[in-house]
Amino acid sequence: MMEVLGQIVFVIYICCLGYIGIYCLFQFHLLYQYLTKVAISNKGELESQWEEHPFVTIQLPVFNEFFVLERLIDTVIKMDYPKSRFEIHILDDSTDETLQLSEKKAAEYRAKGFNIECISRIDRKGYKAGALKEAMLKAKGEFIVIFDADFMPERDFLKSTLPHFRDPRVGIVQTRWGHLNQKYSLLTELQAFQLNVHFTVEQKGRQRGQYLLQFNGTAGVWRTETIKDAGGWEADTLTEDLDLSYRAQLKGWRIVYLEDVLSPAELPAEIHGLKSQQFRWMKGGAETAKKLLPQVWASHLSVQQKVHATVHLLASSIFLSVFLLGFISVPLLFLLNPLGVEYSLMSLFLVSTIFVFIIYYVANVKVAWKGDNKLKSVSKFIFIFPIFLAISMGLSFHNSLAVIQGFLGRKSAFVRTPKFDIKTISDSFRKSKYSHRKISKVTITEGMLAIYFLVAMVFGLRMGNTSMFILHSLLFVGYSTIFYYSITHLRS
């Protein structure tokens, strides 16, 4: 009986390990595309040809963004573009004082000659996607620009993006996210560390490999015709941006990703905001995969494009594999001897770690931090990388729940990620509004998982089996840290 149970657990472990390994191989292939295929720059040619100023609609979807709303509007108003050639629509469904701020700022800038208005709805039907869909009825622009509340785009944003629409096949232009408060804390440093990979190796690698990319929900421009042709915004997933951008590409439209155009934004400064963001992204990714994978495989795309699109859409499920791998590795400690399995086989996860190490090194040290002192950058990377691995593992239970809900079709509200106008270490997220006040069952479970892996470390040492000690150490540190942040970031 024990031997049969051991075989079942071992097979699950190997399947999880294999899935993680395959995913890392595809990520490494994107790195290969990123490093070996150099795109031909036609920026100068585009700028010299683009003399007219097409009419643009700038949409600012916001909900209860009291601390950053005014900053957003004041920044967008300063766009280096004729004021007669753009309109600003503040899509404000707020239920607090934010709505009054929106109306006040709109009136202030209308008095100065700007075409700006606040559009609010009685209910939040469809959440962000619903607001964008309804606002399309009032949009007059040939192009639609979208900024979330925490962004502070550069003045030349429109001049840097619009010329790429000279190509009639281009339907979307996406820019790279910057990080206004990266140095605020270890938590924000770790988020920037991960996002730097997506906005270099992943996005640019997919573009150079001619695979499907994604619109990231903000800091990008849409051709209005593209939105309509792709079927418009839909609220049946929590990642309406990924959904619509894939539908647009399946219709034949292209996405241009501009790695050199930076759009600074504020990272979540506290763990509950980060968790809500992660939950939305992971669940929405699973919902979109379930919705669109049949269309992807029935499309005109090449087999290679379909495979990469599948890996992309299923990316959130990597957390489910990480969680299962870690959880069943503990009973596997006691089942290895009956199975006669070599302990060294249990360390195969280190191979995937090497791939991840190289990818993150290039994205951060070689690209995002290239202006910094080289020795300082390498030292910083060596310090952050193992912590990043641990925290990612610590989020795997929380994110796995999101993925499971997404695939099961369980609906939930679009939970916003609160921002607090944080730029320097002296700023605080501990404000009276938008604070998390309850200890959730998920947080309690994360604390129990920390103890679970601590016990596994102790038993592994006592049994003389250290094959999984590094894995269990990372899991213990990850869950302990997430639990610690979840408790200390509460506000009574």
C-alpha positions as CSV (number, residue, x, y, z in Angstrom):
1,M,0.0,0.0,0.0
2,M,2.8,2.4,1.0
3,E,4.6,1.6,-2.2
4,V,1.6,2.3,-4.4
5,L,1.0,5.6,-2.6
6,G,4.7,6.5,-3.1
7,Q,4.5,5.8,-6.8
8,I,1.4,8.0,-7.2
9,V,3.0,10.9,-5.3
10,F,6.3,10.5,-7.2
11,V,4.5,10.6,-10.6
12,I,2.7,13.8,-9.5
13,Y,6.0,15.3,-8.4
14,I,7.7,14.4,-11.7
15,C,4.8,15.8,-13.7
16,C,4.9,19.1,-11.8
17,L,8.6,19.2,-12.2
18,G,8.3,18.5,-15.9
19,Y,5.7,21.2,-16.4
20,I,7.9,23.8,-14.6
21,G,10.9,22.7,-16.7
22,I,9.0,23.0,-20.0
23,Y,7.7,26.4,-19.1
24,C,11.2,27.6,-18.2
25,L,12.5,26.2,-21.5
26,F,10.0,28.3,-23.4
27,Q,11.0,31.4,-21.3
28,F,14.6,30.6,-22.3
29,H,13.6,30.4,-25.9
30,L,12.1,33.9,-25.6
31,L,15.5,35.0,-24.2
32,Y,17.1,33.6,-27.2
33,Q,14.8,35.5,-29.5
34,Y,15.4,38.7,-27.4
35,L,19.2,38.4,-27.7
36,T,19.7,37.1,-31.2
37,K,17.0,38.7,-33.3
38,V,17.6,42.5,-33.6
39,A,14.7,44.5,-34.9
40,I,15.4,47.2,-37.5
41,S,14.7,50.6,-36.1
42,N,12.6,52.9,-38.3
43,K,11.9,55.5,-35.6
44,G,13.6,58.4,-37.5
45,E,11.7,57.6,-40.7
46,L,8.4,57.3,-38.8
47,E,8.9,60.7,-37.0
48,S,9.9,62.4,-40.2
49,Q,6.7,61.2,-42.0
50,W,4.3,61.9,-39.2
51,E,3.4,65.6,-39.5
52,E,-0.3,65.6,-39.0
53,H,-1.9,65.2,-35.5
54,P,-4.8,62.7,-35.6
55,F,-7.5,63.3,-33.0
56,V,-6.9,61.2,-29.9
57,T,-9.1,60.1,-27.0
58,I,-7.3,59.6,-23.7
59,Q,-9.3,57.4,-21.3
60,L,-8.5,57.3,-17.6
61,P,-10.4,54.5,-15.9
62,V,-10.4,55.0,-12.2
63,F,-12.2,53.7,-9.1
64,N,-11.6,55.1,-5.6
65,E,-8.2,56.5,-6.4
66,F,-8.3,59.4,-4.0
67,F,-4.5,59.6,-3.5
68,V,-3.3,59.5,-7.1
69,L,-6.1,60.9,-9.3
70,E,-5.0,64.5,-9.3
71,R,-1.5,63.5,-10.1
72,L,-2.6,61.4,-13.1
73,I,-4.8,64.2,-14.6
74,D,-2.1,66.9,-14.0
75,T,0.4,64.7,-15.8
76,V,-1.8,63.8,-18.8
77,I,-2.8,67.4,-19.3
78,K,0.9,68.3,-20.0
79,M,1.1,66.0,-23.1
80,D,3.2,67.6,-25.8
81,Y,0.3,67.6,-28.3
82,P,-2.1,70.3,-29.6
83,K,-4.9,70.6,-27.0
84,S,-7.4,70.9,-29.9
85,R,-6.4,67.4,-31.1
86,F,-7.1,65.4,-28.0
87,E,-9.9,64.8,-25.5
88,I,-9.6,63.4,-22.0
89,H,-12.4,61.2,-20.6
90,I,-12.1,60.4,-16.8
91,L,-14.0,57.1,-16.5
92,D,-14.8,57.4,-12.8
93,D,-17.1,54.8,-11.1
94,S,-15.8,55.8,-7.6
95,T,-18.0,55.4,-4.5
96,D,-15.9,57.8,-2.4
97,E,-14.6,61.4,-2.6
98,T,-12.6,60.5,-5.7
99,L,-15.6,61.3,-7.9
100,Q,-15.8,64.9,-6.6
101,L,-12.0,65.3,-7.3
102,S,-12.5,64.1,-10.9
103,E,-15.4,66.5,-11.5
104,K,-13.4,69.4,-9.9
105,K,-10.2,68.7,-12.0
106,A,-12.3,68.4,-15.2
107,A,-14.0,71.7,-14.5
108,E,-10.6,73.3,-13.7
109,Y,-9.0,72.3,-17.0
110,R,-12.1,72.9,-19.1
111,A,-11.8,76.5,-17.9
112,K,-8.3,76.5,-19.4
113,G,-9.5,75.4,-22.8
114,F,-9.0,71.6,-22.5
115,N,-11.5,69.1,-23.9
116,I,-12.0,67.1,-20.7
117,E,-15.0,65.5,-19.0
118,C,-15.8,63.1,-16.2
119,I,-17.9,60.2,-17.2
120,S,-19.4,58.3,-14.2
121,R,-21.8,55.3,-14.0
122,I,-24.4,54.5,-11.4
123,D,-23.2,50.9,-11.1
124,R,-19.9,49.1,-11.9
125,K,-21.3,46.6,-14.3
126,G,-18.4,44.9,-16.1
127,Y,-15.9,46.8,-13.9
128,K,-13.0,48.3,-15.9
129,A,-14.1,46.5,-19.1
130,G,-17.6,47.8,-18.7
131,A,-16.4,51.4,-18.2
132,L,-14.2,51.2,-21.3
133,K,-17.0,49.7,-23.3
134,E,-19.5,52.3,-22.4
135,A,-17.0,55.1,-22.9
136,M,-16.4,54.0,-26.5
137,L,-19.8,55.4,-27.4
138,K,-18.5,58.9,-26.5
139,A,-15.0,58.6,-27.9
140,K,-14.3,60.7,-30.9
141,G,-10.6,59.8,-31.4
142,E,-9.1,57.8,-34.2
143,F,-6.9,56.4,-31.5
144,I,-7.6,55.5,-27.9
145,V,-5.0,56.0,-25.2
146,I,-5.4,54.3,-21.8
147,F,-3.7,55.1,-18.5
148,D,-4.5,53.6,-15.1
149,A,-4.6,55.9,-12.1
150,D,-1.1,55.2,-10.9
151,F,0.7,56.2,-14.1
152,M,2.7,59.3,-14.9
153,P,3.4,59.2,-18.7
154,E,6.1,61.3,-20.2
155,R,5.2,64.5,-22.1
156,D,6.3,63.0,-25.5
157,F,4.2,59.8,-25.1
158,L,1.9,60.5,-28.0
159,K,4.8,61.6,-30.3
160,S,6.6,58.4,-29.5
161,T,3.7,56.0,-30.1
162,L,1.4,57.4,-32.8
163,P,4.0,57.3,-35.6
164,H,3.9,53.5,-35.5
165,F,0.3,53.5,-36.7
166,R,1.6,54.6,-40.1
167,D,1.6,50.9,-40.7
168,P,-2.1,50.1,-41.3
169,R,-1.7,46.6,-39.9
170,V,-0.7,48.0,-36.5
171,G,-3.7,48.0,-34.1
172,I,-2.0,48.5,-30.7
173,V,1.2,50.1,-29.4
174,Q,2.3,49.1,-25.9
175,T,5.0,50.9,-23.9
176,R,7.3,49.6,-21.1
177,W,6.3,50.2,-17.5
178,G,8.6,52.1,-15.3
179,H,8.6,52.1,-11.5
180,L,8.1,55.3,-9.6
181,N,8.7,53.7,-6.1
182,Q,10.9,50.8,-6.9
183,K,13.4,51.7,-4.0
184,Y,10.6,52.2,-1.5
185,S,10.9,48.7,0.1
186,L,12.1,45.2,-0.5
187,L,8.5,44.3,-1.6
188,T,8.6,47.0,-4.4
189,E,12.1,46.0,-5.4
190,L,10.9,42.4,-5.9
191,Q,7.9,43.4,-8.0
192,A,10.1,45.6,-10.3
193,F,12.5,42.6,-10.5
194,Q,9.8,40.4,-12.0
195,L,8.1,43.1,-14.2
196,N,11.5,43.9,-15.8
197,V,11.5,40.4,-17.2
198,H,8.0,40.7,-18.7
199,F,8.7,44.1,-20.2
200,T,12.0,43.0,-21.8
201,V,12.6,39.3,-22.4
202,E,8.9,38.3,-22.7
203,Q,7.3,41.2,-24.6
204,K,10.3,42.0,-26.9
205,G,11.2,38.3,-27.3
206,R,7.6,37.5,-28.5
207,Q,7.7,40.5,-30.9
208,R,11.0,39.4,-32.4
209,G,9.9,35.8,-32.7
210,Q,6.6,37.0,-34.3
211,Y,4.5,35.4,-31.5
212,L,1.4,36.8,-30.0
213,L,1.9,39.7,-27.5
214,Q,-0.4,41.3,-25.1
215,F,-1.7,44.8,-24.3
216,N,-0.9,45.3,-20.6
217,G,-4.1,47.2,-19.7
218,T,-2.5,50.6,-19.6
219,A,0.2,52.8,-21.0
220,G,-0.7,51.9,-24.5
221,V,-2.6,53.1,-27.6
222,W,-5.4,51.4,-29.6
223,R,-6.6,52.1,-33.1
224,T,-10.3,52.7,-32.5
225,E,-11.1,50.5,-35.5
226,T,-9.1,47.6,-34.0
227,I,-11.2,47.6,-30.8
228,K,-14.4,47.5,-32.8
229,D,-13.2,44.9,-35.3
230,A,-12.0,42.6,-32.5
231,G,-15.5,42.7,-30.9
232,G,-14.9,45.4,-28.3
233,W,-14.2,45.2,-24.5
234,E,-15.7,42.1,-22.8
235,A,-16.1,41.6,-19.0
236,D,-16.3,37.8,-18.9
237,T,-12.6,37.6,-17.7
238,L,-10.7,39.7,-15.1
239,T,-8.0,40.4,-17.7
240,E,-10.0,42.2,-20.3
241,D,-6.7,43.6,-21.7
242,L,-5.2,40.2,-22.5
243,D,-8.5,39.0,-23.9
244,L,-9.0,41.8,-26.3
245,S,-5.4,42.0,-27.5
246,Y,-5.5,38.3,-28.4
247,R,-8.8,38.6,-30.2
248,A,-7.4,41.6,-32.1
249,Q,-4.3,39.6,-33.2
250,L,-6.4,36.6,-34.2
251,K,-8.2,39.1,-36.5
252,G,-4.9,40.0,-38.1
253,W,-3.9,43.1,-36.2
254,R,-0.3,43.6,-35.0
255,I,1.0,44.8,-31.7
256,V,4.1,47.0,-31.6
257,Y,6.0,46.9,-28.3
258,L,8.2,49.8,-27.6
259,E,10.9,48.8,-25.0
260,D,12.5,52.2,-25.2
261,V,9.4,54.2,-24.3
262,L,9.1,54.3,-20.6
263,S,5.8,54.9,-18.8
264,P,6.4,55.3,-15.0
265,A,3.9,53.9,-12.6
266,E,3.5,53.2,-8.9
267,L,4.0,49.6,-7.6
268,P,1.8,48.2,-4.8
269,A,3.5,49.2,-1.6
270,E,1.7,46.8,0.7
271,I,1.1,43.0,0.5
272,H,-2.7,43.1,0.3
273,G,-2.6,45.3,-2.7
274,L,-0.1,43.1,-4.3
275,K,-2.2,40.0,-3.5
276,S,-5.3,41.5,-5.1
277,Q,-3.3,42.4,-8.2
278,Q,-1.8,38.9,-8.4
279,F,-5.2,37.3,-7.9
280,R,-6.8,39.3,-10.7
281,W,-3.9,38.6,-13.1
282,M,-3.7,34.9,-12.3
283,K,-7.5,34.2,-12.3
284,G,-8.0,36.4,-15.4
285,G,-5.2,34.6,-17.2
286,A,-6.8,31.2,-16.5
287,E,-10.2,32.6,-17.6
288,T,-8.7,34.0,-20.9
289,A,-6.9,30.7,-21.6
290,K,-10.2,28.8,-21.2
291,K,-12.0,31.2,-23.4
292,L,-9.4,31.7,-26.2
293,L,-7.3,28.6,-26.6
294,P,-9.9,26.9,-28.8
295,Q,-9.8,30.0,-31.1
296,V,-6.0,30.0,-31.1
297,W,-5.8,26.4,-32.3
298,A,-8.5,26.9,-34.9
299,S,-6.8,30.0,-36.3
300,H,-4.5,30.7,-39.2
301,L,-1.4,30.9,-36.9
302,S,1.6,28.7,-37.4
303,V,2.1,25.7,-35.1
304,Q,5.0,27.5,-33.4
305,Q,2.9,30.6,-32.8
306,K,0.0,28.4,-31.4
307,V,2.4,26.6,-29.0
308,H,3.9,29.9,-27.7
309,A,0.4,31.4,-27.4
310,T,-0.7,28.3,-25.4
311,V,2.3,28.6,-23.0
312,H,1.6,32.4,-22.7
313,L,-2.1,32.0,-21.9
314,L,-1.4,29.1,-19.4
315,A,1.4,31.0,-17.7
316,S,-0.6,31.5,-14.5
317,S,-0.9,27.8,-14.0
318,I,2.8,27.6,-13.2
319,F,1.9,28.6,-9.7
320,L,-0.3,25.5,-9.3
321,S,2.6,23.3,-10.3
322,V,4.9,25.1,-7.9
323,F,2.4,24.7,-5.0
324,L,1.8,21.0,-5.7
325,L,5.5,20.3,-6.2
326,G,6.3,21.8,-2.8
327,F,3.3,20.3,-0.9
328,I,3.8,16.7,-2.0
329,S,7.6,16.9,-1.7
330,V,7.2,16.6,2.1
331,P,5.5,13.2,2.2
332,L,7.8,12.1,-0.6
333,L,10.7,12.4,1.9
334,F,9.3,9.4,3.7
335,L,8.4,7.4,0.6
336,L,11.7,7.6,-1.3
337,N,13.3,4.6,0.4
338,P,10.4,2.1,-0.3
339,L,10.5,3.2,-3.9
340,G,14.3,2.8,-4.2
341,V,14.6,6.3,-5.8
342,E,17.9,8.1,-5.8
343,Y,17.8,11.2,-3.6
344,S,19.8,13.1,-6.3
345,L,16.7,13.0,-8.6
346,M,14.8,15.2,-6.2
347,S,17.2,18.1,-6.9
348,L,16.2,18.4,-10.6
349,F,14.3,21.6,-9.9
350,L,17.7,23.3,-9.7
351,V,18.0,22.9,-13.5
352,S,14.9,25.1,-14.0
353,T,16.3,27.5,-11.5
354,I,19.4,28.0,-13.6
355,F,17.3,29.0,-16.6
356,V,15.3,31.4,-14.4
357,F,18.6,32.8,-13.1
358,I,20.0,33.6,-16.5
359,I,16.7,35.2,-17.8
360,Y,16.4,37.4,-14.7
361,Y,20.1,38.4,-14.9
362,V,19.8,39.6,-18.5
363,A,16.5,41.4,-17.9
364,N,17.7,43.2,-14.8
365,V,21.5,43.5,-14.7
366,K,22.0,43.8,-18.5
367,V,18.9,45.9,-19.3
368,A,16.9,47.5,-16.5
369,W,20.0,48.4,-14.4
370,K,22.5,48.9,-17.2
371,G,23.2,52.5,-16.1
372,D,24.2,51.4,-12.6
373,N,27.6,50.4,-11.4
374,K,28.3,46.9,-12.6
375,L,29.6,45.5,-9.3
376,K,26.7,47.1,-7.4
377,S,24.2,45.6,-9.9
378,V,25.6,42.1,-9.7
379,S,25.8,42.2,-5.9
380,K,22.2,43.4,-5.8
381,F,21.1,40.6,-8.1
382,I,22.8,37.9,-6.0
383,F,21.0,39.3,-3.0
384,I,17.5,39.7,-4.6
385,F,17.3,36.5,-6.7
386,P,17.0,33.9,-3.9
387,I,14.5,36.2,-2.0
388,F,12.5,36.6,-5.2
389,L,12.4,32.8,-5.7
390,A,11.2,32.3,-2.1
391,I,8.5,35.0,-2.3
392,S,7.2,33.6,-5.6
393,M,6.9,30.2,-4.0
394,G,5.2,31.8,-1.0
395,L,2.6,33.3,-3.3
396,S,1.9,30.0,-5.0
397,F,-0.9,28.9,-2.7
398,H,-2.7,32.2,-3.0
399,N,-2.2,32.3,-6.8
400,S,-3.2,28.7,-7.2
401,L,-6.6,29.4,-5.7
402,A,-7.0,32.2,-8.3
403,V,-6.0,29.8,-11.2
404,I,-8.4,27.1,-10.0
405,Q,-11.3,29.6,-9.7
406,G,-10.5,30.8,-13.2
407,F,-10.6,27.4,-14.8
408,L,-13.7,26.4,-12.9
409,G,-15.5,29.5,-14.1
410,R,-16.2,30.9,-10.6
411,K,-17.0,34.6,-11.0
412,S,-15.7,37.3,-8.6
413,A,-15.5,41.0,-8.5
414,F,-12.7,43.1,-10.1
415,V,-10.8,44.1,-7.0
416,R,-8.7,47.2,-7.6
417,T,-5.1,47.6,-6.3
418,P,-5.0,50.7,-4.1
419,K,-2.2,53.2,-4.7
420,F,-1.1,55.9,-2.2
421,D,1.1,58.4,-4.1
422,I,4.3,56.8,-2.8
423,K,7.6,57.8,-4.4
424,T,10.1,58.0,-1.5
425,I,10.8,56.0,1.6
426,S,9.3,58.8,3.7
427,D,5.9,58.3,2.2
428,S,3.5,55.8,3.9
429,F,0.7,53.5,2.7
430,R,-0.7,53.3,6.2
431,K,-3.5,55.8,5.5
432,S,-7.0,55.7,6.8
433,K,-8.5,54.9,3.3
434,Y,-8.1,51.7,1.3
435,S,-6.5,49.7,4.1
436,H,-6.9,46.0,4.7
437,R,-8.3,45.1,8.1
438,K,-9.1,41.4,8.3
439,I,-6.9,38.3,8.6
440,S,-8.1,36.0,5.9
441,K,-8.3,32.2,5.8
442,V,-5.7,32.3,3.1
443,T,-3.3,34.2,5.4
444,I,-3.8,31.7,8.2
445,T,-3.2,28.8,5.7
446,E,0.1,30.5,4.6
447,G,1.2,30.6,8.2
448,M,0.5,26.9,8.6
449,L,2.3,26.1,5.4
450,A,5.4,27.9,6.7
451,I,5.3,25.6,9.8
452,Y,4.8,22.6,7.5
453,F,8.0,23.3,5.5
454,L,9.9,24.1,8.7
455,V,9.0,20.7,10.0
456,A,10.1,19.2,6.6
457,M,13.5,20.8,6.9
458,V,14.0,19.4,10.4
459,F,12.9,15.9,9.5
460,G,15.0,15.9,6.3
461,L,18.1,16.8,8.4
462,R,17.3,14.1,11.0
463,M,16.8,11.5,8.3
464,G,20.1,12.4,6.6
465,N,18.1,13.3,3.4
466,T,19.1,16.8,2.3
467,S,18.0,16.4,-1.3
468,M,15.0,18.7,-0.8
469,F,16.5,21.0,1.9
470,I,17.0,24.0,-0.4
471,L,13.5,23.6,-1.8
472,H,11.9,23.4,1.6
473,S,14.1,26.3,2.9
474,L,12.9,28.5,0.1
475,L,9.3,27.5,0.7
476,F,9.6,28.2,4.4
477,V,11.1,31.6,3.9
478,G,8.6,32.4,1.2
479,Y,5.5,31.5,3.2
480,S,6.9,33.0,6.4
481,T,7.6,36.3,4.6
482,I,4.1,36.5,3.0
483,F,2.5,35.6,6.3
484,Y,4.6,38.3,8.1
485,Y,3.7,41.0,5.6
486,S,0.0,40.0,5.6
487,I,-0.1,40.5,9.4
488,T,2.0,43.6,9.7
489,H,0.3,45.4,6.8
490,L,-3.1,45.2,8.4
491,R,-4.6,48.3,9.8
492,S,-7.0,48.2,12.8
